[in-house]
Amino acid sequence: MRIEMDLKLGFKDVMFRPKRSTLKSRSEVSLEQNFKFLHSTSNWTGIPIMGANMDTVGTFEMAQVLAKEKLFTAIHKHYSLEEWNKFLQNVTPDIYDYIAVSTGTGKEDFDKIGKIITANPLLKFICIDVANGYSEHFVQFLKKTRKQYPDKIIIAGNVVTGEMTEELLLAGADIVKVGIGPGSVCTTRVKTGVGYPQLSAIIECADAAHGLGGHIISDGGCTTPGDVAKAFGAGADFVMLGGMLAGHTESGGELIEVKGEKFKQFYGMSSKTAMDKHAGGVAEYRASEGKTVQVAFKGEVIYTVLDILGGIRSTCTYVGASRLKELTKRTTFIRVSEQENQVFKK
């Protein structure tokens, strides 16, 4: 046993230090980025914000709205081959740049993505998604997937440390998903005691990935547009959002009315709700590691997206970054003990 004494920080522990800027307006800021990948020969251009592959967020309806704004969606893994085929018959070809097919690490999962990709060979992104990216089985599955799909862009995770980020990149991942326990409906840190403050995880994993020519996604922990900006400032190439995109018309989850107010159900993918729905219940050898909540219904997601993008553009003007790519180079974080004045907070 040993204890690491280095300071580890989350989004709530820091704020950006403003710097002199030559930008006259938020409209001068470009949020689009272009990426080349470590293994795949494909390029990608867009705004590197992703809808999470939860069945209450990563829906086909969400993907269509986000793709119009050049944002990405990791589609949840519970759609059938028939549903994929039906969806892709009615979309424009550019949608393929902004969606990933998600998979677990079982034999059935591998067979299923094989059928989906065989039927729809234009799909470019595969997201191999597990809660614990530290298992040898996961690494072997990643190697097998890379061998089978040498030119697809493969996203793999989740991890929170530099050495495992390097391991996944060397095993075949183009993009590593970073985050254990920061999500709003994730209870891993409570149930297991395992986790890593998200800002420090991003800094450590980005440093490891960029040294090898790989990329990372910050997955979880963002509750405000300012948190999304902090994730980019810390070195994330992409930022994945769950709770911030939940509760909309395009989100999954049941619409509920309580005393005249509308809510949408939102739950973690390791919650009892998700396992009852997709796996016939929580297996007796494991515990639920997610919660189920009711999120106030927010209407169409486009207005939330525009609010997030506006906040990030404003961050960039405060530090003088004319492009999102420059934000991390211009970032100085200061340690804080408070984030906002809460006098009129409910």
Buried (B, 14 or more C-beta within 10 A) or exposed (E): EEEEEEEBBBBBBBBBEEEEBEBEEBEBBBBEBEBEBBBBEBEBEBBBBBBBBBBBBBBBBBBBBBBBBBBBBBBBBBBEBEEBBEBBEEBEEEBBBBBBBBBBBEEEBBEBBBEBBEEBEEBBBBBBBBBBBBEEEBBEBBBBBBEEBEEBBBBBBBBBBBEBBBBBBBBBBBBBBBBBBBBBBBBBBEBBEBBBBBBBBBBBBBEBBBEEEBBBBBBBBBBBBBBBBBBBBBBBBBBBBBBBBBBBBBBBBEEEEEEEEBBBBBBBBBBBBBBBBEEEEBEEEEEBBBBBBBBEBBEEBBEBBEEBBEBBBBBBBBBBBBEBBBBBEBBEBEEEEEBEEEEEEE
